[in-house]
C-alpha cells in the first residue's frame, strides 16, 4: 500500500534529522513526550519489539519465526486498512494465537498534526475519535477488545499533547517508539538519497547506542516495520535474529508493551 510521496518525505526529514525530539518528562519510571509514553523503566533490562503496518506485511514470516525461535512476544500495531485486508486475516489470527500484542495504529493512517507546526491539528476531536473507534471496530472482528489493547500507537508515530489527551479520554494510553537508534528509518528507500539508511548502519547504531548509553536499551520500545516498500530490498527484520541473540547475551528480556508498561 503506497504512501503519498510528500508524507513520506515529511516522515524522513523529521525522523532522520531528529525533529521528533521534544522535551522529555519522567513520570514515575516512564518517559513521556507530549503526553505519550516513549520509554519504560530504565532500571530493568526489558525491551518491547514494536512492529507497525498500514498494509505491508512482507516481514511476517521472518519476524514470526524469529520471535518463536527466541520464545519472545512482540507488539503489533496495525491500521484499520491493514485489519480489513484479506491478506492480513491469517496473519492476525496466527499472531493472536501465538500470544502477541495486537493494537491500533489509526483506522485510515491519518496524519493528526502538521509536520511544520506540531501544535496545529489536522483533525477535529470528533474525527480523531471516529478514526480510533473505527480501528478498534476492525480489531473487534478478530476478538480483540479495547481492554485487550489499551496502548495506542499513532500513525506516522507523530502526535501532540492534545492527541494524547483525547486518547486518554477513550481510556487508552498513547505510546511511541523510543528514539535514538534510528531503527524507525528501516522504511527508507534508496531513492530518498541522503535520507536513506541501510540496515547494516541501523543495526550498528542500535548496538552503539546500547553500549554507550548509561542505561543501554533498558525500557526501550524498539520499532521495526512489519513490511516496507519493494524498492527497499535491504530489510532490517532480516537482522532480527542476530540482534536478539546479541541482546539476549547482554541480559535483555523481550516483552510486550503491556508487560513493559504495566
ZIBEL-V962073 format. One record per pair of residues at least 24 apart in sequence whose ideal C-beta (glycine too) atoms are under 8 Angstrom apart, sorted by the first residue. I is the first residue (numbers start at 1). J is the second residue. D is the distance in Angstrom with one decimal. If there is no record, write none. Layout:
I:J:D
I:J:D
This chain:
1:54:5.8
1:55:3.0
1:56:6.7
1:81:6.6
2:229:7.5
3:54:7.2
3:109:7.7
7:111:6.4
7:156:7.3
8:192:7.9
9:192:7.8
9:195:8.0
10:111:8.0
10:115:4.3
10:156:8.0
11:156:5.8
11:158:7.8
11:187:7.8
12:185:7.6
12:188:6.0
12:192:5.7
12:195:4.2
13:115:7.7
13:195:7.0
14:115:6.0
14:158:7.3
15:157:7.5
15:184:5.5
15:185:6.4
16:182:7.4
16:185:5.7
16:188:7.6
16:195:5.4
16:197:7.1
18:179:7.9
20:157:7.6
20:158:7.4
20:179:6.0
21:179:6.8
22:118:7.8
29:219:7.7
30:219:7.7
30:261:6.9
31:178:7.8
31:219:7.7
33:176:7.0
34:118:7.7
34:159:6.3
34:160:5.2
34:161:4.6
34:163:7.8
34:164:5.9
35:161:4.6
35:163:7.9
35:164:2.8
35:165:6.2
35:168:7.6
35:174:6.6
36:154:7.8
36:159:6.1
36:164:5.1
36:174:4.1
36:175:5.8
36:176:4.9
37:151:7.9
37:173:6.5
37:174:7.4
37:175:4.7
37:176:7.5
37:261:6.3
38:175:7.2
38:176:5.0
38:177:7.2
38:178:5.6
38:179:7.0
38:221:7.2
39:178:4.6
39:219:4.8
39:220:6.5
39:221:6.8
40:218:8.0
40:219:3.5
40:220:7.6
40:221:7.2
40:260:4.2
40:261:5.5
41:218:7.1
41:219:4.9
41:260:7.8
42:215:4.1
42:218:4.6
42:219:4.8
43:215:7.6
43:218:6.7
43:219:7.9
44:218:6.0
44:219:6.7
45:216:7.5
45:218:5.6
45:250:7.6
45:251:5.0
45:252:4.8
45:253:6.3
46:218:7.0
46:219:6.5
46:252:7.0
46:253:5.2
46:254:7.7
46:255:5.2
46:259:7.4
46:260:5.6
47:217:5.5
47:218:7.9
47:219:7.8
47:220:4.8
47:221:7.8
47:222:5.8
47:247:6.8
47:252:5.4
47:253:7.4
47:254:5.7
47:255:7.3
47:260:7.7
48:74:7.9
48:75:5.5
48:220:7.2
48:221:4.8
48:222:7.2
48:254:7.5
48:255:5.8
48:256:6.1
48:257:4.7
48:259:7.6
48:260:4.4
49:74:4.7
49:75:6.8
49:222:5.6
49:224:6.5
49:240:7.9
49:254:6.0
50:74:7.5
50:75:5.0
50:77:6.8
50:153:7.0
50:177:5.8
50:221:5.0
50:222:6.5
50:223:5.0
50:224:7.3
50:257:6.8
51:75:7.0
51:76:4.9
51:77:7.1
51:223:7.7
51:224:5.8
51:225:6.9
51:226:4.4
52:76:7.8
52:77:4.8
52:78:7.5
52:105:5.5
52:153:6.5
52:157:7.5
52:223:6.8
52:225:6.1
52:226:6.3
53:77:7.7
53:78:5.3
53:79:7.2
53:82:5.2
53:105:7.4
53:225:6.9
53:226:3.8
53:227:5.8
54:78:7.8
54:79:4.6
54:81:5.6
54:82:6.0
54:105:7.1
54:109:4.4
54:155:7.2
55:79:7.4
55:81:5.7
55:82:5.3
55:85:6.3
55:227:7.8
56:225:7.0
56:226:6.3
56:227:2.8
56:228:5.8
56:229:7.2
57:82:7.6
57:87:6.5
57:88:6.5
57:91:6.0
57:226:6.0
57:227:4.7
58:227:4.2
58:228:7.1
58:230:8.0
58:235:7.4
59:224:7.7
59:225:7.1
59:226:5.3
59:227:5.0
59:228:7.6
59:235:6.4
59:237:4.1
60:91:5.4
60:226:6.8
60:227:7.3
62:235:7.7
62:237:5.2
62:238:6.2
62:240:7.0
63:224:7.6
63:226:6.8
63:237:5.3
63:240:6.6
64:94:6.9
64:95:7.2
64:98:7.2
66:237:7.7
66:240:4.6
66:241:5.0
66:244:6.7
67:98:7.6
67:100:7.4
67:254:7.9
68:98:7.2
69:241:6.8
70:241:7.8
70:244:5.0
70:248:6.9
70:254:6.6
72:244:7.0
72:254:3.8
72:255:7.9
73:98:7.7
73:99:5.7
73:100:5.3
73:101:7.0
73:254:7.1
73:255:6.7
73:256:4.9
73:259:7.8
74:100:5.1
74:101:7.2
74:254:7.7
74:256:7.1
75:100:6.9
75:101:4.0
75:103:6.6
75:151:7.8
75:221:7.8
75:256:5.1
75:257:4.5
75:258:7.9
76:100:5.8
76:101:6.6
76:102:5.4
76:103:6.9
76:226:6.7
77:103:4.5
77:104:6.6
77:105:4.1
77:153:4.3
78:102:7.2
78:103:7.6
78:104:7.5
78:105:5.6
78:226:7.7
79:104:7.9
79:105:4.8
79:106:5.4
79:107:6.4
79:108:7.0
79:109:4.8
79:135:6.7
79:155:6.7
80:104:7.9
80:106:7.4
80:107:3.4
80:108:6.6
80:134:5.4
80:135:4.5
80:137:7.6
80:138:4.4
81:107:7.3
81:108:6.5
81:109:6.1
83:135:7.5
83:138:3.8
83:139:6.0
83:141:7.3
83:142:7.2
84:138:5.9
92:142:5.3
93:142:6.9
96:142:6.4
96:143:7.4
96:144:7.1
100:256:7.0
101:149:7.0
101:151:7.8
101:256:4.2
101:257:5.8
101:258:5.9
102:139:6.8
102:142:7.4
102:144:5.3
102:148:7.6
102:149:6.2
103:149:4.3
103:151:5.9
103:152:6.6
103:153:6.4
103:257:7.6
104:132:6.6
104:135:4.1
104:136:5.9
104:139:6.4
104:149:6.3
104:152:5.4
104:153:7.5
105:135:7.2
105:152:8.0
105:153:5.5
105:154:7.3
105:155:5.9
106:131:5.7
106:132:7.5
106:135:6.1
106:154:6.2
106:155:3.7
107:131:4.8
107:132:7.2
107:134:3.8
107:135:4.1
107:138:7.1
108:134:7.7
109:155:4.5
109:156:7.7
110:155:5.7
111:155:6.7
111:156:5.7
111:158:6.8
112:154:6.2
112:155:7.3
112:158:7.0
112:159:5.7
112:160:7.5
112:163:5.1
113:158:6.8
113:159:6.6
113:160:4.9
113:162:7.9
113:163:6.8
115:158:7.6
118:158:8.0
118:160:5.1
119:160:5.7
119:162:7.7
121:160:7.5
121:162:6.3
121:163:7.8
125:166:5.8
128:163:6.8
128:166:5.5
129:166:6.8
129:170:6.7
132:167:7.4
132:170:6.0
132:172:7.4
133:170:7.9
146:170:7.8
146:171:6.8
146:172:6.9
150:258:7.6
151:175:4.9
151:257:5.0
151:258:7.1
151:261:6.8
153:177:7.8
157:184:6.6
157:223:7.2
173:261:7.7
175:221:6.6
175:257:6.4
175:261:7.3
176:221:7.4
177:221:5.1
177:222:6.9
177:223:3.7
178:217:8.0
178:219:7.4
178:220:4.5
178:221:5.0
178:222:6.7
180:209:5.4
180:213:7.6
181:205:5.3
181:206:4.5
181:209:4.8
181:217:7.9
181:222:6.9
182:206:7.9
183:222:5.6
183:223:5.4
183:224:6.1
183:236:6.9
184:223:4.7
184:225:8.0
186:224:6.1
186:225:5.5
186:228:6.7
186:232:8.0
186:235:7.5
186:236:3.7
186:237:7.7
187:225:5.0
187:228:4.8
187:229:7.2
187:232:7.1
188:232:7.0
189:228:7.8
189:229:5.7
189:231:4.2
189:232:4.7
190:231:6.9
190:232:7.4
191:231:6.5
198:234:5.3
199:234:4.8
199:235:6.5
199:236:4.5
199:238:7.1
199:239:5.7
200:239:7.9
202:236:5.7
203:236:7.2
203:239:5.0
203:242:7.5
203:243:6.5
206:243:6.6
207:246:6.8
210:247:7.2
210:250:7.1
216:250:7.5
217:247:7.0
217:252:6.6
219:260:6.8
221:257:6.5
221:260:7.1
